[in-house]
Amino acid sequence: MSKFSVLIANYNNGHFFEECFQSLVAQTETDWETIILDDGSTDHSLEIIKNIIGDDPRFRIYQNEENKGIGYTKKRLISLAGSPICGFLDPDDALVPYALEIVLKTHAEHPEAGLVYSNLVFCDEHLQPKSVHKAKQITELDQSYYNFRGEISSFATLKKNVYEKTSGIDPFLKIAEDKDWYMKMCETAPVKYIDEDLYLYRIHKNGISTTTNEDKAVFWHWVAMIKMAERRNINIEDLFLERYVSKGKYEKVLHKLDQVKKSRWAKLGDQLGLFKIFKYL
């Protein structure tokens, strides 16, 4: 049995996998396995990934019979893991060389912790670092635990025996499945934050950080939040209202702004150089 299972859910990201693969084979900790589960890719991802892996016995590849979504796929990945400690790595991302070594050391030093997590590094499409997102130590099930600003982030790793005490990842979730299991792990055992930059997160046009997908992520985040509130029998209505702007209110603001822009007084003021911001309206 390996010490650590790296879990990779792939859907049409095989063209990014080379750097992901190289980051794994470069790990200073060598006692690991990697399990890849393809979720019905419609491109040549599987062929690309298999060619990159070659005959390396540390990698195992599985396929869903059809596209099932990220929640189902990650839940199945954990069931396939043979190691006592697991962590998710997306095929378009990468780990720094000492990531597994530090994570395993932290799990050993904190046997009570069900979840160990680190900072992540935002990178461009070529995986060149741009900025660091600092996570935060969660000690109470308060607003930080709700994970509004990524207080828990990758590289997030779990003890499988603690995870199995929860209901597991919700296969219904299409995005934000990580928020769901982070919260469940917080409810089950202490969690430990490592102030290390271990995970390289690639931002590209088809990733979760694009505008369209980011809006979807907000929706699914609240689905996970509502499920959490139901589990804990708490009311998060006020928290939702603090962050929610109805489409009607938003359109009213845009309409008023448009009226200001079309105003002859605004145009005159712009001509006189009084409204420098006018051109941006």
SULKA-V658719 format. One record per backbone hydrogen bond with DSSP energy under -0.5 kcal/mol. NH is the residue of the N-H (numbers start at 1). CO is the residue of the C=O. If there is no record, write none. Layout:
NH:CO
NH:CO
This chain:
3:31
4:31
5:85
6:4
6:33
7:5
7:87
8:6
8:35
9:7
10:8
10:37
16:13
17:14
19:16
20:16
21:17
22:18
23:19
24:20
24:21
25:21
26:22
27:24
28:97
30:28
32:30
33:4
34:58
35:6
36:34
36:60
37:8
38:36
38:62
39:10
40:38
48:44
49:45
50:46
51:47
52:48
53:49
54:50
56:53
57:55
59:56
60:34
62:36
64:38
70:174
71:173
72:171
73:69
74:70
75:71
76:72
77:73
78:74
79:75
80:76
81:77
81:78
85:3
86:158
87:5
88:156
89:7
91:9
93:90
94:200
96:198
99:96
102:98
103:99
104:100
105:101
106:102
107:103
108:104
109:105
110:106
113:110
114:190
115:190
116:157
117:192
118:153
119:196
120:133
121:199
122:120
122:131
123:201
124:128
127:124
129:127
130:122
131:122
133:120
134:132
136:151
139:137
142:140
146:142
147:144
148:143
150:147
153:151
157:116
157:155
158:86
159:114
160:84
160:158
162:159
163:159
164:160
165:162
166:163
171:169
173:170
180:176
181:177
182:178
183:179
184:180
185:181
186:182
187:183
188:184
188:185
189:185
192:115
194:117
195:193
196:194
198:119
198:196
199:119
200:94
201:121
201:199
202:200
203:123
204:202
207:204
210:207
214:210
215:211
216:212
217:213
218:214
219:215
220:216
221:217
222:218
223:219
224:220
225:221
226:222
227:223
228:224
229:225
230:226
231:227
232:228
233:229
234:229
236:234
240:236
241:237
242:238
243:239
243:240
244:240
250:246
251:247
252:248
253:249
254:250
255:251
256:252
257:253
258:254
259:255
260:256
261:257
262:258
263:259
263:260
267:263
268:264
269:265
270:266
271:267
272:268
273:270
274:269
275:269
276:274
278:275
280:277
281:278
